[in-house]
Every structure is written in structure tokens, then in C-alpha cells.
Amino acid sequence: MRPSPGVPLLAAALLAGALTAPAPALAHGGGGAHCTREDRVRVPGAAFQQTACLADLTTTGLAGTPYTDLADQAGLTAQATRTPSGVPGVQVDGYFPDSSRFNATHGWRHDAQFVIRLPDRWNGGLVVTGAPGTRRQYATDKAISDRVLAQGYAYAATDKGNNGTDFYRDGERAGDAIAEWNTRATQLTRAARKVVAQRYGHAPRRTYMTGISNGGYLTRWQLENHPELYDGGVDWEGALWTADGPNLLTSLPTAVARTYGSASDEDMYGVGFAPGSEFLWPYHEKAYWGVTQKTYRAEFDPAYDPGCPGPSAGSTLEEILAPCASDATYDYASRPASVRRAVARVALTGRIGKPLITLHGDMDTLLPKAADSDVYARMVDRRGRGPLHRYYTVQGGTHVDGLYDTHPDRLRPILPCYRSAFDALVAWVERGTRPPADRTVGRPAGGDVVDRCALDDGAASGR
């Protein structure tokens, strides 16, 4: 085992968004013959946009420029992850009309920001995503954008309309902030499809929705509520929201209680945390459990201890990550019906309308799969949509791949399995090649786990 990092991975991302100076204003890139129809690109509904012709749309080419944000990607991928480069094309940055101001990227201090990338060599497809966690539109550039661009897809990502650990302050009613995430994903998909038509002369032949964590939740929600916009999706450990539970507010209070010494290991197992994941608990206690519980509880149940987190989750790293003591005794089931109504506004049903592949690590210690994707798979089956769904448990996978660098002897990155799943989805949709049956993808004893993953390497499992 390697020593734990001095600064938690999540903390690095939080500091990038909350405690550092904004990036410099976006400058227009140099023109080039390769950027055909650049002048025709107009994002429908955008309040502001800037377009750049770039020699390389990947993080390799954009590192150190205003066209990506490496700090906001911290912890999402293993350090040795290999990514493609050398993809020239057009990048469009901008924002839709919005009243909130959490996103300081480019110095705009305006939410509903987006990025759309249009490679010169286009394969006819479009990939859409939303930021994981409380991050912003460039968060999955290395994890998702680089590879799909190299494959020839156009790419679009949204900051979800609010971001940072104060996201719960957006909106007027409980649940408004997260409801906006879904609206912004739909809005960007519709706009990006039209932008693609402007650049290439016709609409995308295939559109795929995908995402990590909260982006995985968006993928599930979009395929349930707007299947007409997509041909399929890949859900990487999407957050589960159900009005009667389980959801984050039924598992995290126990984790916070354990932080305060009032919950046992058995209590943790009882709400879904996996036996064998205990080595990850100290990190999550410091970096995840407290801040996640208090901010999402403030979003859906603002009447519960309104003084914590209060008008802000904090202005220093210590304040941001600190739990609220009151959350150690939070009991979702006993809260007023108004709380469940707020969650119901954004709840998932399992009624997907297009093919969906779900991946979840068995060592996920923020969204334990027993209380999340296991449940969602059963929801899909109950809705009679099982034939449209595949579910792969990644042995040794946890919520962020960056933790592999600390525990290479116990974990494996999910990203290479995600890439295999995306390819399997495309083959399923476009060639009718059915993916492997639901299974646990085994963690190999040796070999390359950072950049390779075979979905059929493991035991098939029934539901």
C-alpha cells in the first residue's frame, strides 16, 4: 500500500472550484482551414458563446489553456491512465440564461455553462454528459471526452446549472437545484444536436448519454424521461434517488454517525457499505461523508438544522468537509412528507426507453452498490425493461479511480471497464451485438488494469 495523499482528492477538486482565483477570460483560438463551417456554429438558446479553432481538443493539447480545467478533474482517473491526443477541431464554450452564479470558470461567474467539441474527423455521433459530483463542465475531459473525440464523436458537457458545495442554495423550492440538472442536460442535448447539424451538414445519426456519479444519475433520468433524444447510455455508478429510499439520505447518516462514534461496523453493513471496504472508510470520513450528507440534506430537507450548513457549506477546506453533528441522528423515514415529495421530483423509476449499461464498483464507499445500482437494476426489471439493461459489478472498483494510486494492491480503476462498456453499447445499438450478460468483472491477479478491461472476464450473475 502506498501512503495516503496529504490532501484528499475530493478536497483538491473542491478547492479548485471554491477557493482559487477564476481562470483567465477565454481567448479566441487561431483560425485554420481544418475548422470548416466554424462561423456557422450558433448554440440555440445560449446567452453567450465563444468559438475556437484548435489544433488538439484533448487534454494533452489543452493543458495549461483556458479550454480545460485539469484541477477539476482531480482524482477521477488513475495517474497512469493513457489517453489519446491529436484531435483537431472546433470548441464552443458558453452558457445558457441562468440566475445563479456559482461557476467562475473563464471569469464569467455564471452557471449553466457548457462545452461542445466538434472534431474535424466526425463519425456521425454525439456523446453528451453532465459533471459528476459538484464539479463543472470540464471535469470528465480526461475520463470521457478524450477517447470519444479520438473515436470521432462530437462531445457536449454541462455544469448542470449549479455546482460547488453551495449548489443547494440554488432555486426556490426544495429539490430545485437537482431538478435543474435534468433540465440542463436535456437543454444541452437538444442544442448540441443542432450545433452538430450546423457544423457537419446533418444531425447526428447516433446520440449517446453517459456520465459518472451524478452524471450517471443524469444518464438514467434522461433515458427514462427523454428516450427520444438518445440511442443509448452508459451509467458509471449513478446516484440513486427514490422517494421512499434507498437514497443518499438513508445511508450517509450512518456513516456520519460512525464518524461521531455512535454507529458500528455492523450498522454500516446494514445500510449497504460493503464488508472488505473498511480500509477506505478513513479517507471517506475525511473527504466525502460529511460534506455530501449535509449538502444534499440541505437541498431536500432545508428545515432540518438550517444553521448547519447554513447559507454556505464553508469558506475553508476544514469547514467544507466537516459534517454536521445533527446528521448523525438524521432519520429520513421520519421526516415530513414534504421531504419525500422533494425527492420524488427527481426520483428514478427504472423505466428506461433505450439500451443502458450500468457499471458499479463493489468497493464504492460513497454510493455503496447494495443501496444503489443493485436496487436500480431491480427497478429496471420490475418495469419490464430488463432486456434493455446490462449491469456489471467491477471487482475492486471504488467511487473515484484516483484511489487506485493509493491502494493498487486492493483496487482497480473502473475507467477501462467503462471504455469497454461504451464500445459494447455502440455494438449493441449499431450492430445488434448483445453485450455479455450481467456479471461481476473480476479483478485480475496481474497484468494491466489501468488501461485494459474485458467485460466477459468474470462470472455471469442473474437478477
Salt bridges, closest charged atoms under 4 A:
GLU38 OE2 - HIS28 NE2 3.44
ASP69 OD2 - ARG136 NH2 3.05
ASP72 OD1 - ARG136 NH2 3.64
ASP93 OD1 - HIS106 NE2 3.87
ASP98 OD1 - ARG184 NH2 3.33
ASP120 OD2 - HIS34 ND1 2.69
ASP120 OD1 - ARG199 NH2 2.95
ASP141 OD2 - ARG117 NH2 2.83
ASP166 OD2 - ARG169 NH1 3.58
ASP176 OD1 - ARG173 NE 3.92
ASP176 OD1 - ARG345 NH2 2.84
GLU180 OE2 - ARG184 NE 2.87
GLU228 OE2 - HIS226 ND1 2.93
ASP231 OD1 - ARG206 NH1 3.24
ASP235 OD2 - ARG220 NE 2.63
GLU237 OE2 - HIS399 ND1 3.41
ASP265 OD1 - ARG258 NE 3.23
GLU285 OE1 - ARG258 NH1 3.94
ASP301 OD2 - ARG335 NE 2.63
ASP327 OD2 - ARG297 NH2 2.91
ASP364 OD2 - HIS360 NE2 3.13
ASP364 OD2 - HIS399 ND1 2.90
ASP372 OD1 - ARG220 NH2 3.31
ASP372 OD1 - HIS360 ND1 3.92
ASP374 OD1 - LYS369 NZ 2.95
ASP381 OD1 - ARG463 NH1 2.77
ASP423 OD2 - ARG147 NH2 2.74
ASP438 OD2 - ARG463 NE 2.41
ASP448 OD2 - ARG82 NH2 3.75
ASP451 OD2 - ARG82 NH1 3.39
ASP451 OD1 - ARG419 NH1 3.74
